[in-house]
Amino acid sequence: MTRRWLILADDLTGAADCGIAFAKRGFQALVGWGDGASAPEGEAEVLVIDADSRRLSPEAAGIRHRTLLGAHLAPGMLLIKKIDSTLRGQPARELAETVAALRAAGRRGLAIVAPAFPATGRTTQDGCVRIDGAPLESTQLWARDHSYPTADLVRVLAGVGLRARLAPLACIRDEAAFAAAIRAALDEDQDALVCDAATPEDLHAIAAATLPFAGDVFWTGSGGIAAALAARMPMGTAPCLPPGARGGVLMVVGSVAEASRAAARKLVATAEVQHVVVPPEWLLAGPQPAEAARISASIAGPLSRGRDVLVEIAADAEADLTQGALLAERLAALLEPAAPHLGGLFATGGETACALLSRLGIHGIELIDEIEPGVPLGITRGAHAFPVMTKAGAFGGADTIAHARARLRAMLYAGAE
């Protein structure tokens, strides 16, 4: 019997990162947000919900997660609580509310905490998050955006009252020792078991050892642990792709992360795409109808003629990250006139992707495939149906946007033949 999963994420790109692992195994995986954060009864084998809580306060983020769990976690469903692999947002408070909600529903609710995503350079060593081998606290990502004084997961969880113990790498790689550690954590009524992982094989070991305890545990992590869990499931039936649509590919870079900026610069240098740069201060200044109409036309016009367009919010070292949601909403309004001319969409940054898709009348994504780790492909559900790719800002390399564009164009041409 196919297991039914609920994945609860704090942003859209993370939701898609996790759901795609199951879609690649042939399961119907639907991503929803807002009013679309649901699926008809029995339709989705894997329901993925974007709680859109990354920028909320700890209290508000926790309340939103408890509410969504109450609305969507049915008896027998297995749960993945997706958190950011670099601990952005409010993962500790969200996890505390998740544990409390599960126990209120009569479940034991031990969190298997494994945020590592080795395919994207994120690992966990001695309970601490590392990026490309360096302590998270020493990276630009941490300097730009962090919620806690440390990336030591046991200490972070203790800060919200959760009792957690560590399963170090040697334990993870010893099948008998790890099984004993899981049983001990359950017997001692621990709230969380923090699991080290340095390779995809470590995550597969975590999945293999914890799935037999599925009735007593849930999983907390990123796309890495989702892929390891999905790999333990029997293959389903892959969904069919819809016919392609004519129109250009719109690529939107709303993240300040250097990985996304570098990929955008490399594609623009080829002169194969129309490049439109929108200053953040212009967006924050509010409605300017004449200029907005001009910029919207410079985007919609080329798309209607089949030319691809890359739109980015100008890089600004002084950008106020607390204004990310407002920037995303106003950029989405600027792009709305392009909707009838879209052949496909690629968007970086969870807030940007969610705001844009919502503005276009999209309420969900059926996931199909993954072009590289952290870059899933799906088909939109709602007012328009077109292929879409999302990517967390810090994921990917210099060729990621070009690869995404090539895959989307291949789909469009295949559907038009």
C-alpha positions in Angstrom: 0.0 0.0 0.0 1.4 3.4 -1.0 2.2 5.6 1.9 0.6 9.1 1.9 2.8 12.0 2.9 2.4 15.5 4.1 5.3 17.9 3.6 5.1 21.2 5.4 7.7 23.8 4.3 8.5 27.4 5.3 8.8 28.6 1.7 7.9 27.7 -1.9 11.3 26.7 -3.2 11.9 24.4 -0.2 8.5 22.8 -0.6 9.3 22.0 -4.3 12.8 20.7 -3.3 11.2 18.1 -1.1 8.2 17.2 -3.2 10.2 16.6 -6.3 12.0 13.6 -4.7 8.7 11.8 -4.6 7.6 13.0 -8.1 10.8 11.5 -9.5 9.7 8.1 -8.0 6.4 8.4 -9.9 4.2 9.7 -7.2 1.7 12.5 -7.7 3.2 15.4 -5.7 1.2 18.6 -5.5 2.6 21.8 -4.1 0.1 24.4 -2.8 0.1 27.6 -0.9 -2.5 30.1 0.4 -6.0 29.1 -0.6 -4.4 26.4 -2.8 -2.7 24.6 0.1 -4.9 21.5 -0.3 -5.8 18.9 -2.8 -9.1 17.0 -3.5 -9.5 14.1 -1.2 -7.5 11.1 -2.3 -5.9 13.0 -5.2 -2.3 13.6 -4.1 -0.2 10.8 -2.8 2.2 13.6 -1.6 0.7 16.9 -0.5 3.3 19.7 -0.1 2.3 22.9 1.6 4.2 26.2 1.6 3.4 27.8 4.9 5.2 31.0 3.7 6.6 31.5 7.2 10.2 32.3 6.5 9.8 36.0 7.4 7.3 35.7 10.2 8.1 36.1 13.9 8.8 32.9 15.9 5.3 33.0 17.5 3.5 33.7 14.2 5.4 31.0 12.3 4.7 28.4 15.0 1.0 29.2 15.1 0.8 29.0 11.3 2.4 25.5 11.3 0.1 24.3 14.1 -2.9 25.5 12.1 -1.8 23.9 8.9 -1.1 20.6 10.6 -4.5 20.6 12.2 -6.1 21.2 8.8 -4.1 18.7 6.7 -2.4 15.9 8.7 -4.8 13.0 8.5 -4.4 9.8 10.6 -1.8 7.5 9.1 -0.1 10.3 7.0 3.7 10.5 7.3 5.2 13.9 7.9 8.2 15.8 6.7 8.8 19.2 8.3 11.0 21.0 5.8 13.4 23.6 7.2 16.0 25.7 5.6 19.3 23.9 5.4 21.1 27.0 6.7 18.6 27.6 9.5 17.0 30.7 8.1 13.6 31.7 9.3 12.1 30.1 12.5 12.8 26.3 12.2 13.1 25.8 16.0 9.8 27.4 16.9 8.1 25.7 14.0 9.5 22.3 15.1 8.4 22.9 18.7 4.9 23.6 17.6 4.9 20.5 15.3 6.0 18.2 18.1 3.3 19.7 20.4 0.6 19.3 17.7 1.5 15.7 17.0 1.5 14.8 20.7 -1.9 16.5 21.2 -3.1 14.3 18.4 -1.9 11.2 20.2 1.4 10.6 18.3 4.7 10.2 20.0 6.2 12.7 17.6 10.0 12.2 17.8 11.6 14.6 15.3 14.4 13.0 13.3 16.4 16.2 12.5 18.6 15.9 9.4 19.0 19.2 7.6 22.0 18.1 5.5 21.7 18.3 1.7 25.2 17.1 0.6 24.3 17.5 -3.1 24.2 21.3 -2.5 27.2 21.4 -0.1 25.2 21.4 3.2 26.4 18.8 5.7 26.0 18.3 9.5 29.0 17.5 11.7 28.9 17.1 15.5 25.4 18.5 15.3 26.5 21.7 13.6 25.6 22.8 10.1 28.4 23.3 7.6 28.5 24.7 4.0 31.2 23.3 1.7 33.0 22.1 4.8 33.0 25.5 6.6 31.0 26.2 9.8 27.8 27.9 8.8 28.6 30.8 11.2 31.6 31.7 9.1 29.7 32.1 5.8 28.2 35.1 4.0 24.8 33.4 4.2 24.9 33.5 8.0 26.3 37.1 8.1 23.4 38.2 5.9 20.5 36.3 7.4 20.3 34.2 10.5 17.9 33.7 13.4 20.1 32.1 16.1 23.4 32.8 17.8 24.8 29.4 16.8 24.3 26.7 14.2 24.6 23.9 16.8 21.3 22.2 16.4 21.0 20.7 19.9 21.6 24.1 21.4 19.2 25.8 19.0 16.4 23.3 19.8 17.1 23.6 23.6 16.5 27.3 23.2 12.8 26.6 22.5 12.5 24.0 25.2 13.0 20.9 23.1 14.9 18.0 24.6 17.3 16.8 21.9 20.2 14.3 21.7 22.9 13.9 19.0 23.5 10.9 16.8 27.0 11.6 15.6 28.4 10.3 12.3 29.9 7.2 13.7 26.5 6.2 15.1 24.7 6.9 11.8 27.2 4.6 10.0 26.7 1.8 12.5 23.3 0.2 11.8 22.9 -1.5 15.2 24.1 1.6 17.2 21.8 3.9 15.3 18.8 1.7 15.8 19.6 1.6 19.5 19.9 5.4 19.6 16.4 5.7 18.0 14.9 3.3 20.5 16.6 5.1 23.4 15.3 8.5 22.3 11.8 7.1 22.1 12.1 5.3 25.5 13.4 8.5 27.1 10.6 10.6 25.5 13.1 12.9 23.8 11.7 15.5 21.5 14.3 15.3 18.8 17.2 13.2 17.5 19.8 15.4 15.7 21.5 13.3 13.0 24.9 14.0 11.5 25.3 13.5 7.7 28.2 14.2 5.4 27.1 12.2 2.2 23.9 11.1 0.5 24.7 7.6 1.8 24.4 8.9 5.3 21.0 10.3 4.6 20.0 7.0 3.1 21.1 5.2 6.3 19.0 7.6 8.3 16.0 6.9 6.2 16.5 3.1 6.3 16.9 3.1 10.1 14.0 5.5 10.9 11.2 4.3 8.5 10.5 1.2 10.6 9.6 3.6 13.4 7.3 5.6 11.1 4.4 5.6 13.5 6.4 7.2 16.2 8.7 9.7 14.4 8.5 12.4 11.7 11.4 13.9 9.7 12.8 17.4 9.8 15.2 18.5 7.1 15.6 19.7 3.6 15.6 18.1 0.1 18.3 15.7 1.1 16.3 13.7 3.6 13.2 13.9 1.4 15.2 12.2 -1.4 16.5 9.5 0.9 13.0 8.7 2.2 11.4 8.7 -1.3 14.1 6.3 -2.5 12.8 3.8 0.0 9.3 3.9 -1.5 8.1 1.6 -4.3 7.9 3.2 -7.7 4.6 4.8 -8.7 3.3 5.8 -12.1 4.9 8.9 -13.6 2.5 11.8 -14.6 2.1 12.8 -18.2 3.3 16.1 -19.5 0.8 18.4 -21.0 1.3 19.9 -24.5 3.7 22.7 -24.7 2.6 26.3 -25.1 4.0 29.0 -27.4 5.6 32.1 -26.0 9.0 32.9 -24.5 10.5 31.7 -21.3 10.5 34.2 -18.4 13.3 34.0 -15.9 13.0 36.0 -12.7 15.9 36.5 -10.3 14.6 37.9 -7.0 17.3 36.6 -4.7 20.3 38.6 -3.6 22.4 35.4 -3.3 25.6 35.5 -5.4 25.0 32.0 -6.9 21.8 33.3 -8.6 23.4 36.6 -9.6 26.4 34.9 -11.2 24.2 32.5 -13.2 22.2 35.5 -14.4 25.3 37.4 -15.5 26.6 34.4 -17.4 23.4 34.0 -19.4 23.0 37.7 -20.1 26.6 37.7 -21.5 25.4 35.3 -24.3 23.1 38.0 -25.6 20.5 35.3 -26.2 17.9 36.8 -23.8 16.2 40.1 -23.3 17.6 41.5 -20.0 15.4 43.8 -17.8 16.8 45.2 -14.5 14.4 46.7 -12.0 15.9 48.9 -9.2 14.7 47.9 -5.7 14.3 51.5 -4.7 11.9 52.0 -7.6 9.8 49.0 -6.5 9.8 50.2 -2.9 8.7 53.7 -3.9 5.3 52.5 -4.8 3.0 52.8 -7.9 4.4 54.8 -10.8 1.9 53.9 -13.5 3.6 55.3 -16.6 7.0 53.7 -15.8 5.4 50.5 -14.7 3.5 50.2 -18.0 6.8 50.8 -19.9 8.7 48.1 -18.1 5.8 45.7 -18.3 5.6 46.2 -22.0 9.4 45.6 -22.4 8.8 42.2 -20.8 5.5 41.1 -22.3 6.4 42.3 -25.9 9.4 40.0 -26.4 7.7 37.1 -24.7 4.8 37.4 -27.1 7.2 37.1 -30.0 8.8 34.0 -28.5 11.9 35.7 -27.2 13.1 34.7 -23.7 13.4 37.4 -21.0 15.5 37.6 -17.8 14.2 40.0 -15.2 16.2 40.7 -12.0 15.9 43.0 -9.1 19.1 45.0 -9.2 21.8 43.9 -6.8 22.0 46.4 -3.9 24.5 45.9 -1.1 22.3 48.1 1.1 19.1 46.2 0.3 16.8 45.8 3.3 16.1 42.1 3.5 13.1 42.8 5.7 11.5 44.3 2.6 11.8 41.1 0.6 8.0 40.3 0.7 7.1 43.8 -0.5 9.7 43.7 -3.3 8.3 40.3 -4.4 4.7 41.6 -4.4 5.5 44.7 -6.4 7.7 42.8 -8.9 4.9 40.3 -9.3 2.5 43.1 -10.2 4.9 44.4 -12.8 5.1 41.0 -14.4 1.4 40.2 -14.4 0.7 41.6 -17.9 3.2 39.0 -19.3 1.0 36.1 -18.2 -0.8 35.5 -21.5 2.5 35.3 -23.3 4.4 32.9 -21.0 5.7 29.7 -22.5 7.5 28.8 -19.3 8.8 30.3 -16.1 11.9 30.0 -14.0 12.1 31.9 -10.7 14.7 32.1 -7.9 13.8 33.0 -4.3 10.8 31.5 -2.5 9.1 34.8 -1.8 9.5 35.9 -5.4 8.2 32.7 -6.9 5.2 32.5 -4.6 4.2 36.1 -5.1 4.5 35.9 -8.9 2.6 32.6 -9.3 -0.2 33.8 -6.9 -0.5 37.1 -8.9 -0.8 35.1 -12.1 -3.7 33.1 -10.7 -1.7 29.9 -10.0 -2.7 28.0 -6.9 -0.4 25.0 -7.1 2.3 23.0 -9.0 2.3 19.4 -10.0 5.9 18.3 -9.8 7.4 16.4 -12.7 11.2 16.2 -12.6 14.4 17.8 -11.4 17.1 19.2 -13.7 19.8 19.4 -11.0 19.7 19.2 -7.2 17.4 21.9 -5.8 15.9 22.8 -9.2 12.5 21.1 -9.7 10.3 21.2 -12.7 6.5 21.2 -12.5 3.3 22.2 -14.3 1.2 25.0 -12.9 -2.4 24.6 -11.7 -4.8 27.5 -11.8 -5.6 30.2 -14.4 -2.7 29.2 -16.6 -0.9 25.9 -17.3 2.8 26.2 -18.2 6.0 24.5 -17.1 7.7 26.2 -14.1 11.0 25.8 -12.3 11.9 27.2 -8.9 15.2 27.5 -7.2 16.4 28.6 -3.8 18.6 31.7 -4.3 21.8 30.2 -2.9 21.5 26.9 -4.8 23.0 26.1 -8.2 26.1 27.0 -10.2 27.0 29.5 -12.9 25.1 27.4 -15.6 22.0 26.7 -13.6 19.7 29.3 -15.2 21.0 28.5 -18.7 20.2 24.8 -18.1 16.8 25.6 -16.8 16.1 27.8 -19.9 17.2 25.0 -22.2 15.0 22.4 -20.6 12.0 24.7 -20.7 12.5 25.5 -24.3 12.9 21.9 -25.2 9.5 21.2 -23.6 7.9 24.0 -25.5 9.3 23.0 -28.8 8.4 19.3 -28.2 4.8 20.3 -27.5 4.6 22.5 -30.6 5.7 19.9 -33.1 
